[in-house]
Amino acid sequence: MRVALHSIIRPGAIDGYRTEHAKIPADLEGSFARLGIHDWTIWRSGDRLFHVVECDDFDAAMLALDSDPANVAWQQRIGEFVELFRDADGDVGFSPIEEVWDLRRQRNDEHRA
C-alpha cells in the first residue's frame, strides 16, 4: 500500500531538519524493514513536508512504531524540527492525506477494460 502524509516544519528549522534527516538511524531503518515499511520519501515546499510511504499495512506499522525504542528516540530528535502533522482536511492529525488521482492506476484500469 502507498499513503501520503503532510507535516509542517517549525519556523526557522528547515536547515536543521535537512541536516538531521539526511540519514535516519540504522536501528530505525531496521524497525521499518521489520514492520513492512519498504520506502519513505519526503519532499519539502516552504515549511510543508509531504511524505509518501510504501508499506504492507500503514496502520499496523504506525501502531508498532508507537512503542518501538528506535522510533521513540527518533521522534524525540526530529520533533525539535517538525511542528505538527495535518490530515486530509488540514486539521491536526497523523492520518494519510487523500489520494485524488494515480496515473499508474488509470493506465492499469484502461488496459483491463
N, C-alpha and C positions, 0 to 999 in steps of 0.2 A: 504494500500500500504506500501511497505517497500523500503527505499532508504538508500544508504551508502554515507557518506561524508568523506573527508580526510582533516585534518588540521595539522599544524606544530607548535610545542611549541617553544617559544623564547629561545635562548641559555641561559642556566642556570636557567630556570624557571620551571623545572619539579617538584621539591618538592613543590614549591608554588602553582603550578597548582593542584597537588594532594590534597593539603590542602584546597584550595579554592573550588575545585569541589567535595569534599567529600559529599556535600549535597547542592542542589540548593535551593534558597529561596522559601518559601511557596507560595508567590504571583506568582512567575514564574511557579511553578508546577500547580497552578490554571489556569493560562493562557494556559498552554499546554493542560490541560483537556478540557477547554472551546473550544479550537481550533482544537480538534480531534487528538492531539499527544498522543498516547497511551503508547509508550515506546521509550526510547532513551538510547542506550548503547554505551559506549566509551571504546575502547581498545588502548593501547599505545605500540609502538615498537620504542625504541630510542626516537627521538624528533618528531615522527609521531603519530598522533591520528587518529583512524578510528572509525567512528560513524555509528551506524545502528539505523534508525528512523522508527518506525511503526506509521503510521498516516492515517487519512482519505484522505487528499489532501495536499501533501507537499507544492506545490506552493502557495496555498491559506493560509496555516498556516504561511509560511515564510513571505508572504506579510502582513498579520495581525500582526505578531510579530515585523515587522519593526517599527511600531508606538506604540506598547504596552509598557506602562511605566515600567512594571516589567522587560521586556526583555531589554529595553534601559538601565536600571540601571545595569542589569546583564552583558550586553556586555561591559559596561564601566569597571566593575570589572574584568571580565575574560579576557578582551582584553589586560590586562597587561601581561598575560601569553601566549596567542595564537598569533603567528606572522601572519599567513595567512591561508586561505583555498585554496585547489587545486581542479581543476576539473578532469574529466576522462582522459584528455590528459596531466595532470601535470601542466597545466597553472594556474595562479592565478585566482580563481573564486569560488563562492559559489553555485555550482551545483552538483547534485549527481554524484558519480563515476559509471562507467559501471558495471552492473551485468553480469558476464560471465557464471555462472552455478549455479543451485539450485537443490540440491538432492531431496527435497520435491516435486518440480515441476516435475522432471523427473519421480519420482515414481508415482505421480498422472497421468501423461501422459501415463505411461505404463499400469496402471490399466484401463484406458479408452479405450486403443487400443484392 
